[in-house]
Amino acid sequence: MTLWVLGLNHHTAPVELRERAAFGGDVLPRAMDSLRQSPQLSEAVLLSTCNRTELYAVAEDGQALQQWLEQHAGDLQGYLYQHADGEAVRHLFRVATGLDSMVLGEPQILGQVKDAWSLAHDSGAIGHQLDKLFQQTFSVAKRARTDTRVGANPISVASTAVRLAQDSFARMDESTVLLVGAGETIELAAKHLGEARVKRLLIANRTLAHAQDLATRHGGVALPLTELERHLGEADVVFSATAAREPVILHRQVASALRSRKHKPMLLFDLAVPRDIEAEVGTLSDAYLYTVDDMERAVEENRRSRREAAAEAEAIIDLQVSRYQDNLRAASLQAPMRQLRAFGEATRAELLAKARQQLAHGKEADEVLEQLAHGLTNRLLHPPTAALRQAALEGDTDLTRAAERLFPATPGYHHPVARTDDADPAP
């Protein structure tokens, strides 16, 4: 069985393809059930974020992963990457450490990787190999962030969006900001907006209680998602990040809001994949729409400042990949070692029981010990002797060399010379 990773991310695919391959909300648990039942995959973990969808699996054939993913997302040829074994391990370590993120070193991805592992574990789709790999991944990511400055002054997509809003025409202390959603990205945006002393904060969410919780902690006003359209015209800046499969902010709604604002400009950040805001909104003359792909340019400065720390983190990852592969090779030897020991223990137990039985029936102890030693020798040496004889007939020199390493010549030992019937007995 081989360890595989198959996926697409912000490096390989535009947002319209990433949203097609995204697994969010109720779709993700159903997808994990489908993976668990797939006969081609013995273990699987599905990681789906706004910037990537990746399938980690243990399988004979990596083609099975692509077939499964394209059943959900359609043809993705040309946008997918695939790695096996050591390179798959390296990729996962880099993802969890934030080295493969749009914002270099961003901290949210590690939590998302842990969530993916947890869901796979709870659904029964994860086994010993992936469980051990992900546990080591968490340790590697923690060490890289502790021992280097790759995670110093962490910057998220949400904080980058808030900074863009501050650097544009919007002054936060004079602006009304509307947040749509109540997940981690919106939570981070609310935190950064509070630090920027936003004038008024509105939070709309499908579950009102979640919006109220955020509003209480960050000084905002909670709204049910059904009232979004009525309040949209009040917002100078909109941040949206929900798990909805279809847009929650439509072109006609924004056009209506702009009319109510007398065409005062509106800044909109769509931080969701699939997208929350219809792409046509960007065609409105007074609406300025940014998607997660637009964030790529905005975070380039951050990426440059962290490259030295990233190089140090890469060195840690190189070392940990080597250790993982060494441990995997050592573990692969455990099965034959356990088999060999089990054979030896079973042989010992069988012949010892026979010897005890002979002693109980009054047989001489010396004779019983002699038979026990002779029997153990024959039983234990028969399989390797037969294998070596067959190897000699087939010209298999690898096995004979291995035998020489396993059973080096014992100093002072000579093979006994067979006695003939007329040979004089030893004095």
N, C-alpha and C positions, 0 to 999 in steps of 0.2 A: 504493500500500500504506500502511496506517495502523498506527501503534504502539498496542497495546491492553494494558490490564491488567484482569484479571477475578479476583475473589477474595472470600473471606470471612475475618473475623478475630474477635478477642475483643470488638471493638466491636459487631459486627453479628450474631454467631451464638453460641449457647450451646455448651458443650463437647460435648454429645451430637451436635450437627450438625457441629462441627469435626472430631470423630473420624471421622465418616462420610466426610468429604472429605479425610482425611489420606492422604498417600502416604509410607510408611515402609518400611525394610528392602528386600527384594527387589522390592517393588511399584514403587518409584520408578524404577529403571532400565527396567523394562518400560513404565512410563508415558511415559518419555522416548522410547522406541522408537516408541510409538504416536503421539506428537506429531510426531516426525520424519517419519513416513509419512503424516501427514494432508495431503491435497491442498489443504485450505483455509488452511493455515498455512505460510508460507515460513520463519519462524524462531520458536523458542519456548524459554522457560526456565520451569521449574516450581519454585516455592519452597514447601516444606511444612515447617512447624515446629509446635510444640505450640499456638501462638496464631494461626496463619494458614495458609491455602493460597491461593497466588496464581499465576496463569498470565500470564506476559508473552509477547506474541506480535506478530509482524508479519503482518497479514492484511488482506484486502479488507473482510471483514465480521466485526464483533465477536460476532455471534450464533454463529459457529462455535465460539468459545471456550466459551460456556455449554453448547452441545450436547455438546461433548467432556467437560466437567467433570461434567455431570449423567448422562452414561453411566456414570461411575464411582460417583458419590455419590447419585444419585437427584435428586428435585425439591428445588431450593434457592431457589426463587422467594421473593423478599422478604428474603433474607439476603445476597445478593450485591451487590457494588459493581463498577462498571466505569468506567474512565477511558481517554481517548484522547489520543494525541500529547503536548502539553505537560503536561497534567494527569497522564498516565501517568508521565512523566519525574519530575514533582514527587513523586508518590506513592512511586516507587522510591527517590529520594533521601532522603525522610523515613523510609522503612522502614530503609534501610541505616544511617542516622544514629542510629536508636533513638528518633526522635521519634514514631513510631506504635506503639511497644512498650507492653506493659502496665506495665513498669518503665521510666520515661522515661530514655533514654540508656543502656539496658543494652547491654553490649558484645558479647554472644554473637551478636546478629542479623547483624552484619557478616560474621562467619565463616560463618554459615548462607547468606547471600546469595552469598558467594564459592563455597561448596560447590555451590550450585544452578547458578551460571554454569559451574563446572568440569565438572559432570556433563553439562550441555547441550552444552558444547564437545566433550567426549570422545565423546558419542553422535552428533555431527554435526547436532544440531538448531539450532545457533546460526550465524548468518551475520554479515556485516559490520556491519549496523545495530545489532543487539543487542550484539554484542561491543564495539563502540565505546561504546555507552550504558553497559554495565556497567563498563567500564574507567573512564569518567568518574565513575560512581557511587562506585567505590572511592576515587577521589581526593577527591570532595566529602565523603564520610563522614570520611575522614582529616582533612581540613581543618577540618570542623565540630568534630570532637572535639579538635583541636589548638588552634584559635583561640577556643573557648568552653569553658565549664565544664560543658557538657552531659554529658560523660563523667566528671566528677570524682567520686571516691569511688564507683566503679561498684557498683551493686547489682543482682544477678540474682534471678530467681525462687527459685533454690536458697538464696541467702543470706537472702532474705526469709523463706523457710520455716524456716530454722535459727533466725532471730531470733524468729519466732513460737513455735517450740518452747521457746526460752529464756525467752520472756516468759510462757509458760503454766505448767502445773504441773510441767513436766519440768526438773530441774536436770541440765545436761549432765555435770557431774563425778560424778553419782550414777546416770547412766542408761546402759543398753545401747541402742545405736542400730543398726538394720538398714537397710542400703542395698541396694536391688534394682536391678540394672543396672550398666553400667560406662561409660556415655557421658559427654558433657561436663557435663550437669546433675548427675549423681552425683559426678563428679570435683570439681565446685565445692562440692557439699554436703560431701564428705569433707574438703576443704580447710578450710571454715568450721567444721566439727565439730572438727577438729584444733585450730584456734585457740581453740575453746570448751572444750578439754581434756575431751572426752567420755571417760567411764569405760571403755567397751568398744564396739568398732566391728566389726560383722559385715557382710561384703559378699558378696552372692549374685548370681551371673550365669550365664547359659546357657553361656557359654564360660569355663571355670574359670580359664584362663590370664590372661584380662583381669581377673578379680576378684583373682587373686593379685598382679598388677602393681599394682593400686590399693592392695591391703592392704599391700604392701611399702612403698609410698611414703607411706602415711598411717597406718601403725601399726594395721592391722586384721586380722581373720581372714577368709580367703576360704572361700566355700562354693559348691558346685554348686547350680544352681537346683532340682535335684531334692530337695535337703535343706531347702528353704525352709520347708515346713510343719512339719518337726520342730523347727526353731529359732525359729519365729515367736513362740512364747510367751515367749521370753527377752527380746524387744524391748519397751522402753518407748516407743520412737519408731521409726516406719518411714518411709523416704523411698523412693519407687519411681518410676523413669523408664526404661522400656525401650521398644523399638520393636515390641513384640508387638502383633498385631492383636486379640487376645483378652485378657481379664483374667488376670493371673498370681497374684493374691491374691483368693481367693474368700470369700464370706460364711461358708460352713461352716468354712473354715480359721481365720478370725479368731474365730468363735464358740468353736471348740475351744481356740484359744490363750488366750482370755479365761478359759475354765474352768480351764485349767492354771495361770493366774496368780491364781486365786481372785478374779477380776473386778477385779484392779488395773487402773486405766485404761490405755488404749493410745492414742497419738497417731499418726495415719497421714496422710502427705502424698502424694497422687497427683499427680505432676508430669508425667504422660505424656498425650499425645493420639495415638491412642486411649487411653482410661483403662486403667490397670493394675489398679485395685482395684474390685471390683464395688460399684456404687452402694448396694446393700442393706446393705453394711457400716455405712453411716452410721446405720442404724436400730438398731444394737446399743447398749444403754444405756451401756456402758463403753468404747465405741470412738468416738474423735473424728476424723472424716474431713474433710480439706481437699482440694479439687481446685484446678487452676490458676485456675478462675474465682473461687474464694474468695480467691485472692491479690490480686485486683483491689482489694478494700477495704484490704488490708494495705499496699499500695504507694502509696496516695493521698498520704500524708505526704511520701514521697519525690518524688512528682510535683510537689507544690506547691513544694518547695524548689528544683526545677530549672526552673521555668517561665521565669524571667528568662533563664537560659542558653539555653533552648529558643527564645526569641524571637530571640536573636542567631543561633542556628543556622538558624532559618527565613529570616532575611535573607540568609544565605550561600546557602541553597538557592534563593531567589528569583533571585538574581544568576546562579547556575549554570544554572538552567532557561532563563533568557533567553539565556545564552551558547550553551547546547546548541541551542536553536532557531535562533539566528543561524547557527551552524555548519552545521546541517541545511539551512537555506535556501541558504547559500553552496555546499554540496555539491551541491544539486539543480541549480545552474547550471553545474556542471562538465561535465555530459554535453553540452549544446548547445555549450558553449565548445570542448570537445574535438572535437565533430563539425565545427564551423566551422573550427578549425585544421587538422583532417585534410583537409577539402575544399580549403583553401588550399594545403596542402603537396602534395597529390596533383596539383592543377592546375599548380603551379609545376614539379614534377618532370616531368610529361608534356610541357609546352611547352618546358622547358629541353632535354629530350632531343631534341625535334623541331628546336630551333634548332641544337643541336650537329650534328645530322645534316645540316642545310642547309649549315652552314659547312664540313663535311667534303666536301660535294659542290661546293664552290667558290662558293657564293652570296655576294654582297657582304655584309660585316659590318653596314653601316648598315641595309641592307634587312632583314636577319635580326633586328636589334635592334628595328627599327620593328614588325615583325610580332609579335615576342615581347611587346613592351609592349602592342600593340593586343589581342593574344589574351588576355593576362592580365587586362586591363581588362574585356573582354567576358565572359570566363568567370566572373570573381569577382563582377561586378555583375549578371549575368543573374538569379540566383535572387532577390536582394532586390528588383530592379526589377520582376520579374514579380509578386512578392508584393505590392508596393506598388500596382501597377496593379490587381490584383484587389481589394485593400483599398479603393481609390478607388471602384471599381464597386459594392462592397458597403456603402459608407459606414462602413468600419472606421477610425475616427479614432484609436483607440489605437495601431495599427501605424504610422500616419503620424507621430504624435507621437514614438513610439519612434525612428523613423528620423531625425527632426529632432535628437534627442539624440545618436544614434549618429554622424550625419554632419552636423555643423554646417557652415554656409556658410563656405567658405574665403575670407579677406580677399583682395581683388585679383583673384579669379578670375571670369571672364566666360565664359558659354557661347559657343563659336565660332559665327559667322554663316555659314550655308551660302553657297558661291559659285555664281554662275550661269556658264554657258558663255561669255557675252560680257563678263564682268567683267574689268577690267584686272588682270593679275598684279601682285603686289606688286613694287615696284622693288628 
